[in-house]
Amino acid sequence: MAAFALPAPGIWLDNNDTFSSALADGFIVIEGQEDNDRCWVSISRCATDVTGDEECSLLADVKTRGSWLFARGVAYAFCKAWGRIVFNDAGELDGEERYSAEPLKEAIHRLA
């Protein structure tokens, strides 16, 4: 989140009251400092034709009912750390269907 001058968020696994720590058994909750800075991330395995990357079968689905700017930053952080592609399924960015990390960062800065 430092790329957008945001403080480090709180992160925890909500695993539906099970004792499992597997990401497929719950979702990751991420909260920032502001009231609307929150989103959740579901991690799942899927076919590579869904991810758009022959070398990657994991999909991180970032959702929010709060700040889209915060959720965009979370999507960028996942892409920068573990992925190569972010899909703009919600249409909240500048009209492109997909982004790699640096073009995503530039789009977020333009829209902020």
C-alpha positions as CSV (number, residue, x, y, z in Angstrom):
1,M,0.0,0.0,0.0
2,A,3.1,2.2,0.3
3,A,2.9,2.7,-3.5
4,F,-0.2,4.8,-2.9
5,A,0.9,6.5,0.4
6,L,-1.4,4.4,2.5
7,P,-0.4,2.9,5.8
8,A,-0.1,-0.8,6.2
9,P,-3.5,-2.4,6.5
10,G,-4.8,-5.0,9.0
11,I,-5.0,-8.4,7.5
12,W,-6.6,-11.6,8.8
13,L,-8.1,-14.9,7.6
14,D,-11.8,-15.4,8.1
15,N,-12.2,-19.1,7.9
16,N,-15.9,-19.6,8.7
17,D,-15.2,-20.7,12.2
18,T,-13.2,-23.7,11.2
19,F,-9.7,-24.5,12.4
20,S,-8.3,-24.7,8.9
21,S,-5.7,-22.2,7.7
22,A,-6.2,-23.1,4.1
23,L,-7.1,-20.1,2.0
24,A,-9.7,-22.1,0.1
25,D,-11.6,-22.6,3.4
26,G,-12.3,-18.9,3.9
27,F,-11.2,-15.5,2.7
28,I,-8.7,-12.8,3.6
29,V,-10.1,-9.6,5.1
30,I,-8.1,-6.4,4.6
31,E,-8.8,-3.2,6.5
32,G,-7.2,0.2,6.2
33,Q,-7.3,3.2,8.4
34,E,-10.4,4.9,7.0
35,D,-13.9,3.6,7.7
36,N,-14.5,2.5,4.0
37,D,-11.0,1.0,3.6
38,R,-11.9,-2.6,3.7
39,C,-12.2,-5.5,1.2
40,W,-12.0,-9.3,1.2
41,V,-10.0,-11.6,-1.1
42,S,-11.0,-15.1,-2.0
43,I,-8.2,-17.4,-3.4
44,S,-9.1,-20.3,-5.6
45,R,-7.6,-22.6,-8.1
46,C,-9.0,-22.5,-11.6
47,A,-8.2,-23.4,-15.2
48,T,-5.4,-21.4,-16.8
49,D,-7.8,-20.2,-19.5
50,V,-9.6,-18.3,-16.7
51,T,-6.4,-16.7,-15.3
52,G,-5.1,-15.9,-18.8
53,D,-1.7,-17.2,-17.8
54,E,-0.5,-20.7,-18.7
55,E,1.9,-20.7,-15.7
56,C,-0.7,-19.6,-13.1
57,S,-3.8,-21.5,-11.9
58,L,-4.5,-19.3,-8.9
59,L,-7.1,-16.5,-8.9
60,A,-7.4,-13.8,-6.2
61,D,-10.8,-12.2,-6.3
62,V,-10.8,-8.8,-4.6
63,K,-14.2,-7.4,-3.5
64,T,-15.4,-4.4,-1.6
65,R,-18.5,-2.6,-0.4
66,G,-16.3,0.3,0.6
67,S,-13.5,2.3,-1.1
68,W,-12.7,1.3,-4.6
69,L,-9.4,3.2,-4.3
70,F,-8.4,1.0,-1.4
71,A,-9.5,-2.2,-3.2
72,R,-7.5,-1.2,-6.3
73,G,-4.4,-0.8,-4.1
74,V,-5.0,-4.3,-2.7
75,A,-5.4,-5.7,-6.2
76,Y,-2.1,-4.0,-7.1
77,A,-0.4,-5.4,-4.1
78,F,-1.5,-9.0,-4.9
79,C,-0.4,-8.5,-8.6
80,K,3.0,-7.1,-7.7
81,A,3.7,-9.8,-5.1
82,W,2.3,-12.9,-6.6
83,G,0.7,-12.4,-10.0
84,R,1.0,-11.0,-13.4
85,I,-2.5,-9.9,-14.4
86,V,-5.4,-8.0,-12.8
87,F,-8.7,-8.2,-14.6
88,N,-11.0,-5.1,-14.4
89,D,-14.2,-7.1,-14.2
90,A,-16.0,-4.5,-12.1
91,G,-15.2,-1.8,-14.7
92,E,-14.0,0.6,-12.0
93,L,-10.8,1.6,-13.8
94,D,-10.2,3.3,-17.1
95,G,-11.8,0.9,-19.5
96,E,-9.0,-1.6,-20.0
97,E,-9.9,-5.3,-19.5
98,R,-6.7,-6.3,-17.9
99,Y,-3.5,-4.9,-16.5
100,S,0.0,-5.9,-15.4
101,A,1.3,-4.4,-12.2
102,E,2.9,-1.2,-13.5
103,P,0.1,-0.1,-15.9
104,L,-2.4,-0.9,-13.0
105,K,-0.4,1.4,-10.7
106,E,-0.4,4.2,-13.3
107,A,-4.2,3.8,-13.8
108,I,-4.8,4.0,-10.1
109,H,-2.7,7.1,-9.8
110,R,-4.6,8.7,-12.7
111,L,-8.0,7.9,-11.0
112,A,-7.1,8.8,-7.4
